[in-house]
Amino acid sequence: MRSLPRFNLGLLYAVLAYGWWGFLPIYLKFFTSIPAIEVLCHRVVWSAVLLLSILWIQGQLIEFKKLWRSPKTWLILLFTATLLSANWGIYIYGVNTDRVLEASLGYFINPLFSVLLGFVVLRERLNLWQILAVFVATLGVGNLIVQFGQIPWIALGLTFTFGLYGLTRKMAALKPIPGLAGETVLMAPIALAFLAHGFTTGTGNFGRNIVLDLLFIGCGVVTSMPLIWFNQAAQRLHLSTLGLMQYIGPSLQLALAVFLYREPFTKTHAISFGLIWTALAIYSINSLWQVMGSGDRSPMARRG
């Protein structure tokens, strides 16, 4: 792949990452009969093993060791690890309770929530179009709440946890792969304790079926590889290009929910998603216009 032009290689990595995230529900559906907490624990443990192996192969373990020199850094990692684990757990639960549609909604909303966090926390100024985009997206979520009489907590949970995770990682300025390895390592003892308890009491599912065991181990690959591909794409693509491509993932999830898993897509969903897509169009066009106007050719900040 090194012979490909830098931009084309960046596009390839981006499509791999976002496409992988988009089709992730297909993999998680293999665990429909498994408690979400058990799947989450395997995802944490095997991700930690894979990420540490990658750092060792690349000779970057020194970057991992640097994380523990400052109490402030590992406290930040503990906070981001908690947010990431909550995000993963909510997503697994959403997929395995046939709510892929609602999960996709969370990742459609997330970019606009990040804009709002930038305004509230980082004191970033919002222009009229950004304010309009956030307002229109809020109308979309509000319509779901009013029409169905309940809060779409899976969508909002995914939005809040990943939005806060991205904000914290941005403020901490941690390197992507060593930082993610640190987060999974911090959560690994808890995950291992849960899995060990399940194994000794016979309530766990690891060790019962070789195919299921391989799927559990594969959780490390399906979790870590798209993050690695994303960071490769972020080094090669412009902000506007990568920003627009981020909707590949939730769009594929939406298609899976409606056409493969036959989840109901009602008139209320159509109105709400229509409002949110309108908000995303406003936001994306405005972002593209700003980048073109400023001549900014810097890559997008890495995903956590």
N, C-alpha and C positions, 0 to 999 in steps of 0.2 A: 504493500500500500504506500510505501514511501515514494514510489515513482509518480504518484498522483500529484497534481498541483495542490498547493497548500489549501486553497479555498475548497476545491472538490473533496479533498480528504476530510476537511472540517464538516462539510455537508454529510458525508458518509457517516462520520462518527455521530453527528446529531440525529440523523435518521435512525441509526442503530439504537441510540439511547432512548429517544422518545418513542420509537416503535416498540422497543422492549417494554417500557413502562406501560404503553397502551395495551399490549397483549398480556401483561402480567396476570390479569384475572383468570386467564385460561389455566395457568400453572397453579394458582391458589385454589382453584375449584377442585383440584385433586384432594384437598384437605377439608372438604365440606363436612365430613363426619368427625373431624378432629377439633377439639377446643381451640379457639383463636389464641389463647395464652400459650398453649404448647407449641403451636406453629411459630409464634413470635419468639419464643425462647430458642428454638432451633435456628431461626433467622439470625438472631443475635450471635449465637455461639459460632455457627459456621461462617458467618460474615467476618467475625474476628479472626478465625483461623485463616481464611483466604487473604484478608487484607494484610495480616502480619507476614504471611508467606510472600506476598507481592513485594512488600517493603524489604524483606530479607533478600529476595532475588535481585531487586533493583539496587541493593546496597544503601537503602534509605532508612534503616532502622535508627540511625543517629537522629533523624528528624523526629521519630517517634519518642525516643528517649528524652529529647529536649522538652517535650510537653509536660514532663513531671518535675521540672526544675522550679516551677513557680506554683505555689498554692492557688494563686488567682486563676491560672490557666486550667488546672484540673478541676477547680470549682465550676468554671465556665463549661468545661467538658461534661461535668456531671449534670449540669442544667440542660445542655443541648442533647445529651444522651437520653435524658428523661423525656424531652419533647419528641425526639426521633422515635423512641420506643413507643410512645403514645400514638404517634402518627402511624407507625407500622401496624400496631395492634388494632387501631380503629379501621384501617384499610382492610386488613385480613378479615375482621368481623363483618365489615360491610359487604365484601365479596361473597363470603360464605353464608350470609343470610339473604342472598339474592337482592342486594341493594347496590349493584355496580353503577346504576344510573345516578344514584345520589352521591356515590363516591366520585364519579366523574365531575359532578357539579362542584365539588370542593376544589378540584384542581383548575376548573374554569375560573372560579372566584379568586383563587390565590394571588394571581398577579396584581389584581386591583386592591386586595387587602394589603399587599406589600407596599403599594403606593401610599395607602392610608397610614401604615406604620411609619413610613419614611417621613410623612408630614407630622405625625404626632410625636414620634420619638427623636428623629434626627433633625427635626425642624426644616425639612426640605420644603420648598415652596411648590404649591400646586397651581397650575394654570387653569383657566376656565374649562378647557376640554377634559383635563384630568378629574376635576371636580364633578363635571357632568357624567363622566364614565362611572365614577364611584356611586353617584346618586342613582343612575339607571340600574346598575347591578344590585343596589340595595332594594330597589323596587321589585326586581326579579325574585330575590329571596323573600321579600315581604309578601309577595303574591302567593308563594308556596305555603308560607305560614298561615295566611288568612284562609286560603282555600281548603287546605288539608287540616287546619286546626292543630298542627303540631310543628315543632321546630325541627328542621332537617339537621339533626345533631351530628350525623356522620359527616355530611358535607362541611358543616361549620367547624367540627372538630378537626378535620383534615386541614381546613383552611387556617385555623388559628395555630395549630401545632407546627405546621410547616412554615407558616409565615413568621412566627416568633423564632423558630429554629434558624431560618435564613437570616433574619435580622441579627440575631446573636452571633452567628458565625461570621457575618460581615463585620460587625463591630470588633470581634475578637481577632480578625485577620489571621485565622489558622489555615495552614496548608490543607488542601482537601483530603488527600488520602491518609496522611498521618493523623489528621484530626478525626476522620471517620473511624480509623482504627482505634484511636484512643477512646472514642465514645462506645464502640462495641466492646472493647476490653473492660471498660468500667461496668457495663451492664452484664457481662458474661458470667461473673460469679453468681449473681442472682438467678440468671437463666439456667446455669448448670445445677444450682441447688434445686430448682424446681424440677428439672428433668431427672436428676438423680432420685428425688423423692418419688416421682412417677414410676421410675424403673424399679426401685426397691419394693414399692407397694403394689406394683402390678397395674397401676391406674394409667401409666403412660403408654404410648404407642410405639416407641422406638425399640427395635429389636424383635418385633413380632412378624414383620414382613420385609423381605429384602428390597422389594420395589419401593415400598413406603419409606424405608430407611434411606434409599438413594435419593428420593424426593426431598426428604428432610435435609440431607447433606447439600443437595442442589440449591437449597434456599440461600446459601452463601453466595453462590454464583449469580443467581437471578437478582440478588440485592446489590452486589458490589460491582458487577461488570457494567451496568448502564451508568453508574456514577463515574466510573473510570472513563467510559466513552464520552460522557458529557464533558468532563474536564478537558479531554483531548479536543473536543469540538470548540470549547470556550477559548482555547488558545489560538484558534485559527479563523474564527468567524467574527464578523462585526456584531455589535450589540443589536442592531435592528434585525439582522438575519436570524440570529439565535432566539431573539425575543419572539418573533413571529412563529418560529418552528415549535415553540413550547406547547402549542395547542394541538400538536399531533397526538400526544398521549391521551388527554381526556376525550378527544374526538373519537379515537379508536375505542376507548372504554365505553363511550356512549353508544357506538355502533354495536359493540358486543352485547351490551345490556339489552338493546331493543331488538336486534335481529337474531342473535344467537341464543340469548337466555330468555327472550320473550318477556322481559319486564315491562309492565304497563307504562306507556307514554301517552298521557292524557292531554286534554286541551290545556289544563293548568300547567303541565310540564312545558308544553309548546310555548305558551305565553312567557313563562319564567325564563326558559332557556333563550327564547328570542330576545328578551330584554338584556340578559347577560351577554349574549353574543353581540348585541348592538353596543353594549358598553365596552366589550373587548375590541370591537372594530374601531370605536372612537379612540380608545387608549392606544391601540397599535398604530393607527394612522398618525396620531399626534406624535408618538415616539419616533416613528420613521421620519416624519417631517422635521423634528428637532435634530435628529442625527444628521440628516442631509443638510440642514441649514447650518449646523455647527462644523460640519466636515469631520466629525468624530469617527475615527476608524479603530477605536480600541475595542478589544473583545469584551464580551459580556462577563460580568463578574461570575465566578464559578458557583455552581450549585453546591450546597453543603456536602 
